[in-house]
Amino acid sequence: MTPTIIEHHGARRAYILQTDDDDTTTRLATVYKMTDGWHAKLSDDHTGRAWSGPYRSAEEAMSRLSA
């Protein structure tokens, strides 16, 4: 199982990253804080189905997406 981490970029955006054995990272999703909570946008899907949420926090979004 590869570790998943969250990298915050300001108060309203975060990246959910997957780290590989060779210390490279792949962005799984970008998480945005909106008026009703945090919403995640998958990095490899460019359709309306790529969005999920709302979540209470960026950390909750990470745990749900990496499950």
mmCIF file of the N, C-alpha and C atoms, coordinates in Angstrom:
data_MODEL
# 
_entry.id   MODEL 
# 
loop_
_atom_site.group_PDB 
_atom_site.id 
_atom_site.type_symbol 
_atom_site.label_atom_id 
_atom_site.label_alt_id 
_atom_site.label_comp_id 
_atom_site.label_asym_id 
_atom_site.label_entity_id 
_atom_site.label_seq_id 
_atom_site.pdbx_PDB_ins_code 
_atom_site.Cartn_x 
_atom_site.Cartn_y 
_atom_site.Cartn_z 
_atom_site.occupancy 
_atom_site.B_iso_or_equiv 
_atom_site.pdbx_formal_charge 
_atom_site.auth_seq_id 
_atom_site.auth_comp_id 
_atom_site.auth_asym_id 
_atom_site.auth_atom_id 
_atom_site.pdbx_PDB_model_num 
ATOM 1   N N  . MET A 1 1  ? 0.841   -1.178 0.000   1.00 0.00 ? 1  MET A N  1 
ATOM 2   C CA . MET A 1 1  ? 0.000   0.000  0.000   1.00 0.00 ? 1  MET A CA 1 
ATOM 3   C C  . MET A 1 1  ? 0.888   1.244  0.000   1.00 0.00 ? 1  MET A C  1 
ATOM 4   N N  . THR A 1 2  ? 0.642   2.143  -0.912  1.00 0.00 ? 2  THR A N  1 
ATOM 5   C CA . THR A 1 2  ? 1.444   3.359  -0.994  1.00 0.00 ? 2  THR A CA 1 
ATOM 6   C C  . THR A 1 2  ? 0.829   4.438  -0.112  1.00 0.00 ? 2  THR A C  1 
ATOM 7   N N  . PRO A 1 3  ? 1.663   5.205  0.580   1.00 0.00 ? 3  PRO A N  1 
ATOM 8   C CA . PRO A 1 3  ? 1.147   6.243  1.470   1.00 0.00 ? 3  PRO A CA 1 
ATOM 9   C C  . PRO A 1 3  ? 0.472   7.370  0.700   1.00 0.00 ? 3  PRO A C  1 
ATOM 10  N N  . THR A 1 4  ? -0.562  7.908  1.291   1.00 0.00 ? 4  THR A N  1 
ATOM 11  C CA . THR A 1 4  ? -1.276  9.054  0.739   1.00 0.00 ? 4  THR A CA 1 
ATOM 12  C C  . THR A 1 4  ? -1.103  10.212 1.708   1.00 0.00 ? 4  THR A C  1 
ATOM 13  N N  . ILE A 1 5  ? -0.753  11.377 1.176   1.00 0.00 ? 5  ILE A N  1 
ATOM 14  C CA . ILE A 1 5  ? -0.536  12.544 2.018   1.00 0.00 ? 5  ILE A CA 1 
ATOM 15  C C  . ILE A 1 5  ? -1.367  13.707 1.501   1.00 0.00 ? 5  ILE A C  1 
ATOM 16  N N  . ILE A 1 6  ? -1.527  14.712 2.338   1.00 0.00 ? 6  ILE A N  1 
ATOM 17  C CA . ILE A 1 6  ? -2.230  15.920 1.930   1.00 0.00 ? 6  ILE A CA 1 
ATOM 18  C C  . ILE A 1 6  ? -1.267  17.090 2.045   1.00 0.00 ? 6  ILE A C  1 
ATOM 19  N N  . GLU A 1 7  ? -1.298  17.941 1.037   1.00 0.00 ? 7  GLU A N  1 
ATOM 20  C CA . GLU A 1 7  ? -0.421  19.107 0.990   1.00 0.00 ? 7  GLU A CA 1 
ATOM 21  C C  . GLU A 1 7  ? -1.310  20.335 0.842   1.00 0.00 ? 7  GLU A C  1 
ATOM 22  N N  . HIS A 1 8  ? -1.377  21.153 1.883   1.00 0.00 ? 8  HIS A N  1 
ATOM 23  C CA . HIS A 1 8  ? -2.239  22.343 1.869   1.00 0.00 ? 8  HIS A CA 1 
ATOM 24  C C  . HIS A 1 8  ? -1.578  23.470 1.092   1.00 0.00 ? 8  HIS A C  1 
ATOM 25  N N  . HIS A 1 9  ? -2.370  24.174 0.312   1.00 0.00 ? 9  HIS A N  1 
ATOM 26  C CA . HIS A 1 9  ? -1.932  25.351 -0.440  1.00 0.00 ? 9  HIS A CA 1 
ATOM 27  C C  . HIS A 1 9  ? -2.898  26.473 -0.120  1.00 0.00 ? 9  HIS A C  1 
ATOM 28  N N  . GLY A 1 10 ? -2.661  27.123 0.999   1.00 0.00 ? 10 GLY A N  1 
ATOM 29  C CA . GLY A 1 10 ? -3.558  28.173 1.465   1.00 0.00 ? 10 GLY A CA 1 
ATOM 30  C C  . GLY A 1 10 ? -4.708  27.574 2.255   1.00 0.00 ? 10 GLY A C  1 
ATOM 31  N N  . ALA A 1 11 ? -5.671  28.425 2.578   1.00 0.00 ? 11 ALA A N  1 
ATOM 32  C CA . ALA A 1 11 ? -6.789  28.006 3.423   1.00 0.00 ? 11 ALA A CA 1 
ATOM 33  C C  . ALA A 1 11 ? -7.909  27.332 2.648   1.00 0.00 ? 11 ALA A C  1 
ATOM 34  N N  . ARG A 1 12 ? -7.902  27.418 1.320   1.00 0.00 ? 12 ARG A N  1 
ATOM 35  C CA . ARG A 1 12 ? -9.037  26.940 0.543   1.00 0.00 ? 12 ARG A CA 1 
ATOM 36  C C  . ARG A 1 12 ? -8.706  25.872 -0.492  1.00 0.00 ? 12 ARG A C  1 
ATOM 37  N N  . ARG A 1 13 ? -7.448  25.402 -0.523  1.00 0.00 ? 13 ARG A N  1 
ATOM 38  C CA . ARG A 1 13 ? -7.067  24.398 -1.522  1.00 0.00 ? 13 ARG A CA 1 
ATOM 39  C C  . ARG A 1 13 ? -6.032  23.454 -0.936  1.00 0.00 ? 13 ARG A C  1 
ATOM 40  N N  . ALA A 1 14 ? -6.132  22.183 -1.311  1.00 0.00 ? 14 ALA A N  1 
ATOM 41  C CA . ALA A 1 14 ? -5.146  21.178 -0.886  1.00 0.00 ? 14 ALA A CA 1 
ATOM 42  C C  . ALA A 1 14 ? -5.021  20.130 -1.982  1.00 0.00 ? 14 ALA A C  1 
ATOM 43  N N  . TYR A 1 15 ? -3.857  19.497 -2.038  1.00 0.00 ? 15 TYR A N  1 
ATOM 44  C CA . TYR A 1 15 ? -3.618  18.403 -2.975  1.00 0.00 ? 15 TYR A CA 1 
ATOM 45  C C  . TYR A 1 15 ? -3.545  17.098 -2.204  1.00 0.00 ? 15 TYR A C  1 
ATOM 46  N N  . ILE A 1 16 ? -4.194  16.072 -2.723  1.00 0.00 ? 16 ILE A N  1 
ATOM 47  C CA . ILE A 1 16 ? -4.065  14.727 -2.182  1.00 0.00 ? 16 ILE A CA 1 
ATOM 48  C C  . ILE A 1 16 ? -3.071  14.009 -3.074  1.00 0.00 ? 16 ILE A C  1 
ATOM 49  N N  . LEU A 1 17 ? -1.946  13.588 -2.474  1.00 0.00 ? 17 LEU A N  1 
ATOM 50  C CA . LEU A 1 17 ? -0.836  13.018 -3.216  1.00 0.00 ? 17 LEU A CA 1 
ATOM 51  C C  . LEU A 1 17 ? -0.570  11.589 -2.778  1.00 0.00 ? 17 LEU A C  1 
ATOM 52  N N  . GLN A 1 18 ? -0.163  10.773 -3.733  1.00 0.00 ? 18 GLN A N  1 
ATOM 53  C CA . GLN A 1 18 ? 0.249   9.407  -3.453  1.00 0.00 ? 18 GLN A CA 1 
ATOM 54  C C  . GLN A 1 18 ? 1.753   9.346  -3.644  1.00 0.00 ? 18 GLN A C  1 
ATOM 55  N N  . THR A 1 19 ? 2.475   8.844  -2.641  1.00 0.00 ? 19 THR A N  1 
ATOM 56  C CA . THR A 1 19 ? 3.936   8.747  -2.744  1.00 0.00 ? 19 THR A CA 1 
ATOM 57  C C  . THR A 1 19 ? 4.322   7.329  -3.124  1.00 0.00 ? 19 THR A C  1 
ATOM 58  N N  . ASP A 1 20 ? 5.298   7.226  -4.004  1.00 0.00 ? 20 ASP A N  1 
ATOM 59  C CA . ASP A 1 20 ? 5.782   5.929  -4.471  1.00 0.00 ? 20 ASP A CA 1 
ATOM 60  C C  . ASP A 1 20 ? 7.073   5.569  -3.750  1.00 0.00 ? 20 ASP A C  1 
ATOM 61  N N  . ASP A 1 21 ? 7.540   4.348  -3.972  1.00 0.00 ? 21 ASP A N  1 
ATOM 62  C CA . ASP A 1 21 ? 8.759   3.870  -3.321  1.00 0.00 ? 21 ASP A CA 1 
ATOM 63  C C  . ASP A 1 21 ? 9.997   4.687  -3.687  1.00 0.00 ? 21 ASP A C  1 
ATOM 64  N N  . ASP A 1 22 ? 10.008  5.256  -4.879  1.00 0.00 ? 22 ASP A N  1 
ATOM 65  C CA . ASP A 1 22 ? 11.172  6.033  -5.306  1.00 0.00 ? 22 ASP A CA 1 
ATOM 66  C C  . ASP A 1 22 ? 11.023  7.527  -4.995  1.00 0.00 ? 22 ASP A C  1 
ATOM 67  N N  . ASP A 1 23 ? 10.191  7.866  -4.006  1.00 0.00 ? 23 ASP A N  1 
ATOM 68  C CA . ASP A 1 23 ? 9.972   9.235  -3.528  1.00 0.00 ? 23 ASP A CA 1 
ATOM 69  C C  . ASP A 1 23 ? 9.367   10.173 -4.566  1.00 0.00 ? 23 ASP A C  1 
ATOM 70  N N  . THR A 1 24 ? 8.699   9.641  -5.563  1.00 0.00 ? 24 THR A N  1 
ATOM 71  C CA . THR A 1 24 ? 7.955   10.486 -6.482  1.00 0.00 ? 24 THR A CA 1 
ATOM 72  C C  . THR A 1 24 ? 6.513   10.577 -5.985  1.00 0.00 ? 24 THR A C  1 
ATOM 73  N N  . THR A 1 25 ? 5.853   11.664 -6.344  1.00 0.00 ? 25 THR A N  1 
ATOM 74  C CA . THR A 1 25 ? 4.463   11.847 -5.932  1.00 0.00 ? 25 THR A CA 1 
ATOM 75  C C  . THR A 1 25 ? 3.572   11.975 -7.149  1.00 0.00 ? 25 THR A C  1 
ATOM 76  N N  . THR A 1 26 ? 2.358   11.499 -7.008  1.00 0.00 ? 26 THR A N  1 
ATOM 77  C CA . THR A 1 26 ? 1.337   11.605 -8.039  1.00 0.00 ? 26 THR A CA 1 
ATOM 78  C C  . THR A 1 26 ? 0.121   12.267 -7.415  1.00 0.00 ? 26 THR A C  1 
ATOM 79  N N  . ARG A 1 27 ? -0.393  13.302 -8.065  1.00 0.00 ? 27 ARG A N  1 
ATOM 80  C CA . ARG A 1 27 ? -1.574  13.975 -7.537  1.00 0.00 ? 27 ARG A CA 1 
ATOM 81  C C  . ARG A 1 27 ? -2.812  13.144 -7.862  1.00 0.00 ? 27 ARG A C  1 
ATOM 82  N N  . LEU A 1 28 ? -3.538  12.747 -6.812  1.00 0.00 ? 28 LEU A N  1 
ATOM 83  C CA . LEU A 1 28 ? -4.781  12.004 -6.988  1.00 0.00 ? 28 LEU A CA 1 
ATOM 84  C C  . LEU A 1 28 ? -5.968  12.940 -7.159  1.00 0.00 ? 28 LEU A C  1 
ATOM 85  N N  . ALA A 1 29 ? -5.964  14.036 -6.400  1.00 0.00 ? 29 ALA A N  1 
ATOM 86  C CA . ALA A 1 29 ? -7.100  14.951 -6.438  1.00 0.00 ? 29 ALA A CA 1 
ATOM 87  C C  . ALA A 1 29 ? -6.687  16.312 -5.896  1.00 0.00 ? 29 ALA A C  1 
ATOM 88  N N  . THR A 1 30 ? -7.470  17.304 -6.248  1.00 0.00 ? 30 THR A N  1 
ATOM 89  C CA . THR A 1 30 ? -7.367  18.625 -5.649  1.00 0.00 ? 30 THR A CA 1 
ATOM 90  C C  . THR A 1 30 ? -8.637  18.831 -4.842  1.00 0.00 ? 30 THR A C  1 
ATOM 91  N N  . VAL A 1 31 ? -8.484  19.357 -3.625  1.00 0.00 ? 31 VAL A N  1 
ATOM 92  C CA . VAL A 1 31 ? -9.621  19.555 -2.732  1.00 0.00 ? 31 VAL A CA 1 
ATOM 93  C C  . VAL A 1 31 ? -9.807  21.055 -2.538  1.00 0.00 ? 31 VAL A C  1 
ATOM 94  N N  . TYR A 1 32 ? -11.038 21.520 -2.745  1.00 0.00 ? 32 TYR A N  1 
ATOM 95  C CA . TYR A 1 32 ? -11.351 22.939 -2.653  1.00 0.00 ? 32 TYR A CA 1 
ATOM 96  C C  . TYR A 1 32 ? -12.354 23.187 -1.523  1.00 0.00 ? 32 TYR A C  1 
ATOM 97  N N  . LYS A 1 33 ? -12.151 24.246 -0.761  1.00 0.00 ? 33 LYS A N  1 
ATOM 98  C CA . LYS A 1 33 ? -13.126 24.636 0.260   1.00 0.00 ? 33 LYS A CA 1 
ATOM 99  C C  . LYS A 1 33 ? -14.139 25.556 -0.397  1.00 0.00 ? 33 LYS A C  1 
ATOM 100 N N  . MET A 1 34 ? -15.404 25.128 -0.358  1.00 0.00 ? 34 MET A N  1 
ATOM 101 C CA . MET A 1 34 ? -16.496 25.912 -0.919  1.00 0.00 ? 34 MET A CA 1 
ATOM 102 C C  . MET A 1 34 ? -17.453 26.277 0.213   1.00 0.00 ? 34 MET A C  1 
ATOM 103 N N  . THR A 1 35 ? -18.521 26.947 -0.094  1.00 0.00 ? 35 THR A N  1 
ATOM 104 C CA . THR A 1 35 ? -19.417 27.437 0.958   1.00 0.00 ? 35 THR A CA 1 
ATOM 105 C C  . THR A 1 35 ? -20.057 26.326 1.770   1.00 0.00 ? 35 THR A C  1 
ATOM 106 N N  . ASP A 1 36 ? -20.276 25.159 1.181   1.00 0.00 ? 36 ASP A N  1 
ATOM 107 C CA . ASP A 1 36 ? -20.940 24.061 1.901   1.00 0.00 ? 36 ASP A CA 1 
ATOM 108 C C  . ASP A 1 36 ? -19.977 22.978 2.381   1.00 0.00 ? 36 ASP A C  1 
ATOM 109 N N  . GLY A 1 37 ? -18.675 23.196 2.284   1.00 0.00 ? 37 GLY A N  1 
ATOM 110 C CA . GLY A 1 37 ? -17.691 22.217 2.739   1.00 0.00 ? 37 GLY A CA 1 
ATOM 111 C C  . GLY A 1 37 ? -16.592 22.026 1.709   1.00 0.00 ? 37 GLY A C  1 
ATOM 112 N N  . TRP A 1 38 ? -15.827 20.977 1.894   1.00 0.00 ? 38 TRP A N  1 
ATOM 113 C CA . TRP A 1 38 ? -14.711 20.651 1.000   1.00 0.00 ? 38 TRP A CA 1 
ATOM 114 C C  . TRP A 1 38 ? -15.182 19.718 -0.107  1.00 0.00 ? 38 TRP A C  1 
ATOM 115 N N  . HIS A 1 39 ? -14.758 19.991 -1.338  1.00 0.00 ? 39 HIS A N  1 
ATOM 116 C CA . HIS A 1 39 ? -15.103 19.176 -2.500  1.00 0.00 ? 39 HIS A CA 1 
ATOM 117 C C  . HIS A 1 39 ? -13.824 18.731 -3.188  1.00 0.00 ? 39 HIS A C  1 
ATOM 118 N N  . ALA A 1 40 ? -13.804 17.476 -3.626  1.00 0.00 ? 40 ALA A N  1 
ATOM 119 C CA . ALA A 1 40 ? -12.617 16.906 -4.269  1.00 0.00 ? 40 ALA A CA 1 
ATOM 120 C C  . ALA A 1 40 ? -12.856 16.762 -5.765  1.00 0.00 ? 40 ALA A C  1 
ATOM 121 N N  . LYS A 1 41 ? -11.817 17.055 -6.547  1.00 0.00 ? 41 LYS A N  1 
ATOM 122 C CA . LYS A 1 41 ? -11.826 16.880 -8.000  1.00 0.00 ? 41 LYS A CA 1 
ATOM 123 C C  . LYS A 1 41 ? -10.696 15.929 -8.351  1.00 0.00 ? 41 LYS A C  1 
ATOM 124 N N  . LEU A 1 42 ? -11.040 14.752 -8.886  1.00 0.00 ? 42 LEU A N  1 
ATOM 125 C CA . LEU A 1 42 ? -10.031 13.762 -9.266  1.00 0.00 ? 42 LEU A CA 1 
ATOM 126 C C  . LEU A 1 42 ? -9.139  14.309 -10.375 1.00 0.00 ? 42 LEU A C  1 
ATOM 127 N N  . SER A 1 43 ? -7.874  14.003 -10.318 1.00 0.00 ? 43 SER A N  1 
ATOM 128 C CA . SER A 1 43 ? -6.916  14.530 -11.294 1.00 0.00 ? 43 SER A CA 1 
ATOM 129 C C  . SER A 1 43 ? -6.963  13.816 -12.632 1.00 0.00 ? 43 SER A C  1 
ATOM 130 N N  . ASP A 1 44 ? -7.419  12.573 -12.658 1.00 0.00 ? 44 ASP A N  1 
ATOM 131 C CA . ASP A 1 44 ? -7.389  11.807 -13.904 1.00 0.00 ? 44 ASP A CA 1 
ATOM 132 C C  . ASP A 1 44 ? -8.745  11.681 -14.581 1.00 0.00 ? 44 ASP A C  1 
ATOM 133 N N  . ASP A 1 45 ? -9.743  12.385 -14.087 1.00 0.00 ? 45 ASP A N  1 
ATOM 134 C CA . ASP A 1 45 ? -11.086 12.335 -14.683 1.00 0.00 ? 45 ASP A CA 1 
ATOM 135 C C  . ASP A 1 45 ? -11.534 13.762 -14.971 1.00 0.00 ? 45 ASP A C  1 
ATOM 136 N N  . HIS A 1 46 ? -11.935 14.010 -16.204 1.00 0.00 ? 46 HIS A N  1 
ATOM 137 C CA . HIS A 1 46 ? -12.308 15.363 -16.602 1.00 0.00 ? 46 HIS A CA 1 
ATOM 138 C C  . HIS A 1 46 ? -13.786 15.438 -16.988 1.00 0.00 ? 46 HIS A C  1 
ATOM 139 N N  . THR A 1 47 ? -14.602 14.717 -16.216 1.00 0.00 ? 47 THR A N  1 
ATOM 140 C CA . THR A 1 47 ? -16.048 14.746 -16.430 1.00 0.00 ? 47 THR A CA 1 
ATOM 141 C C  . THR A 1 47 ? -16.715 15.246 -15.160 1.00 0.00 ? 47 THR A C  1 
ATOM 142 N N  . GLY A 1 48 ? -18.013 15.385 -15.190 1.00 0.00 ? 48 GLY A N  1 
ATOM 143 C CA . GLY A 1 48 ? -18.760 15.793 -14.011 1.00 0.00 ? 48 GLY A CA 1 
ATOM 144 C C  . GLY A 1 48 ? -18.691 14.785 -12.878 1.00 0.00 ? 48 GLY A C  1 
ATOM 145 N N  . ARG A 1 49 ? -18.410 13.524 -13.207 1.00 0.00 ? 49 ARG A N  1 
ATOM 146 C CA . ARG A 1 49 ? -18.303 12.476 -12.174 1.00 0.00 ? 49 ARG A CA 1 
ATOM 147 C C  . ARG A 1 49 ? -17.012 12.574 -11.375 1.00 0.00 ? 49 ARG A C  1 
ATOM 148 N N  . ALA A 1 50 ? -16.095 13.431 -11.777 1.00 0.00 ? 50 ALA A N  1 
ATOM 149 C CA . ALA A 1 50 ? -14.813 13.564 -11.082 1.00 0.00 ? 50 ALA A CA 1 
ATOM 150 C C  . ALA A 1 50 ? -14.958 14.286 -9.747  1.00 0.00 ? 50 ALA A C  1 
ATOM 151 N N  . TRP A 1 51 ? -16.081 14.975 -9.538  1.00 0.00 ? 51 TRP A N  1 
ATOM 152 C CA . TRP A 1 51 ? -16.291 15.747 -8.318  1.00 0.00 ? 51 TRP A CA 1 
ATOM 153 C C  . TRP A 1 51 ? -16.984 14.912 -7.259  1.00 0.00 ? 51 TRP A C  1 
ATOM 154 N N  . SER A 1 52 ? -16.567 15.096 -5.998  1.00 0.00 ? 52 SER A N  1 
ATOM 155 C CA . SER A 1 52 ? -17.245 14.460 -4.870  1.00 0.00 ? 52 SER A CA 1 
ATOM 156 C C  . SER A 1 52 ? -17.251 15.424 -3.695  1.00 0.00 ? 52 SER A C  1 
ATOM 157 N N  . GLY A 1 53 ? -18.111 15.156 -2.754  1.00 0.00 ? 53 GLY A N  1 
ATOM 158 C CA . GLY A 1 53 ? -18.220 16.013 -1.574  1.00 0.00 ? 53 GLY A CA 1 
ATOM 159 C C  . GLY A 1 53 ? -19.661 16.426 -1.378  1.00 0.00 ? 53 GLY A C  1 
ATOM 160 N N  . PRO A 1 54 ? -19.934 17.210 -0.410  1.00 0.00 ? 54 PRO A N  1 
ATOM 161 C CA . PRO A 1 54 ? -18.999 17.915 0.461   1.00 0.00 ? 54 PRO A CA 1 
ATOM 162 C C  . PRO A 1 54 ? -18.478 17.030 1.595   1.00 0.00 ? 54 PRO A C  1 
ATOM 163 N N  . TYR A 1 55 ? -17.291 17.379 2.057   1.00 0.00 ? 55 TYR A N  1 
ATOM 164 C CA . TYR A 1 55 ? -16.649 16.734 3.204   1.00 0.00 ? 55 TYR A CA 1 
ATOM 165 C C  . TYR A 1 55 ? -16.451 17.781 4.289   1.00 0.00 ? 55 TYR A C  1 
ATOM 166 N N  . ARG A 1 56 ? -16.294 17.330 5.527   1.00 0.00 ? 56 ARG A N  1 
ATOM 167 C CA . ARG A 1 56 ? -16.081 18.267 6.637   1.00 0.00 ? 56 ARG A CA 1 
ATOM 168 C C  . ARG A 1 56 ? -14.692 18.888 6.605   1.00 0.00 ? 56 ARG A C  1 
ATOM 169 N N  . SER A 1 57 ? -13.719 18.172 6.029   1.00 0.00 ? 57 SER A N  1 
ATOM 170 C CA . SER A 1 57 ? -12.348 18.679 5.986   1.00 0.00 ? 57 SER A CA 1 
ATOM 171 C C  . SER A 1 57 ? -11.627 18.063 4.788   1.00 0.00 ? 57 SER A C  1 
ATOM 172 N N  . ALA A 1 58 ? -10.481 18.628 4.468   1.00 0.00 ? 58 ALA A N  1 
ATOM 173 C CA . ALA A 1 58 ? -9.654  18.055 3.402   1.00 0.00 ? 58 ALA A CA 1 
ATOM 174 C C  . ALA A 1 58 ? -9.151  16.671 3.813   1.00 0.00 ? 58 ALA A C  1 
ATOM 175 N N  . GLU A 1 59 ? -8.892  16.492 5.110   1.00 0.00 ? 59 GLU A N  1 
ATOM 176 C CA . GLU A 1 59 ? -8.427  15.199 5.613   1.00 0.00 ? 59 GLU A CA 1 
ATOM 177 C C  . GLU A 1 59 ? -9.506  14.120 5.467   1.00 0.00 ? 59 GLU A C  1 
ATOM 178 N N  . GLU A 1 60 ? -10.770 14.491 5.678   1.00 0.00 ? 60 GLU A N  1 
ATOM 179 C CA . GLU A 1 60 ? -11.856 13.523 5.468   1.00 0.00 ? 60 GLU A CA 1 
ATOM 180 C C  . GLU A 1 60 ? -11.941 13.132 4.000   1.00 0.00 ? 60 GLU A C  1 
ATOM 181 N N  . ALA A 1 61 ? -11.785 14.101 3.115   1.00 0.00 ? 61 ALA A N  1 
ATOM 182 C CA . ALA A 1 61 ? -11.800 13.796 1.681   1.00 0.00 ? 61 ALA A CA 1 
ATOM 183 C C  . ALA A 1 61 ? -10.687 12.834 1.327   1.00 0.00 ? 61 ALA A C  1 
ATOM 184 N N  . MET A 1 62 ? -9.492  13.044 1.904   1.00 0.00 ? 62 MET A N  1 
ATOM 185 C CA . MET A 1 62 ? -8.372  12.154 1.630   1.00 0.00 ? 62 MET A CA 1 
ATOM 186 C C  . MET A 1 62 ? -8.666  10.737 2.106   1.00 0.00 ? 62 MET A C  1 
ATOM 187 N N  . SER A 1 63 ? -9.222  10.602 3.293   1.00 0.00 ? 63 SER A N  1 
ATOM 188 C CA . SER A 1 63 ? -9.488  9.250  3.810   1.00 0.00 ? 63 SER A CA 1 
ATOM 189 C C  . SER A 1 63 ? -10.572 8.558  2.997   1.00 0.00 ? 63 SER A C  1 
ATOM 190 N N  . ARG A 1 64 ? -11.563 9.281  2.519   1.00 0.00 ? 64 ARG A N  1 
ATOM 191 C CA . ARG A 1 64 ? -12.611 8.657  1.697   1.00 0.00 ? 64 ARG A CA 1 
ATOM 192 C C  . ARG A 1 64 ? -12.102 8.275  0.318   1.00 0.00 ? 64 ARG A C  1 
ATOM 193 N N  . LEU A 1 65 ? -11.268 9.126  -0.288  1.00 0.00 ? 65 LEU A N  1 
ATOM 194 C CA . LEU A 1 65 ? -10.781 8.841  -1.634  1.00 0.00 ? 65 LEU A CA 1 
ATOM 195 C C  . LEU A 1 65 ? -9.717  7.759  -1.661  1.00 0.00 ? 65 LEU A C  1 
ATOM 196 N N  . SER A 1 66 ? -8.962  7.625  -0.608  1.00 0.00 ? 66 SER A N  1 
ATOM 197 C CA . SER A 1 66 ? -7.895  6.634  -0.598  1.00 0.00 ? 66 SER A CA 1 
ATOM 198 C C  . SER A 1 66 ? -8.347  5.304  -0.004  1.00 0.00 ? 66 SER A C  1 
ATOM 199 N N  . ALA A 1 67 ? -9.603  5.193  0.362   1.00 0.00 ? 67 ALA A N  1 
ATOM 200 C CA . ALA A 1 67 ? -10.124 3.923  0.942   1.00 0.00 ? 67 ALA A CA 1 
ATOM 201 C C  . ALA A 1 67 ? -10.355 2.887  -0.123  1.00 0.00 ? 67 ALA A C  1 
# 
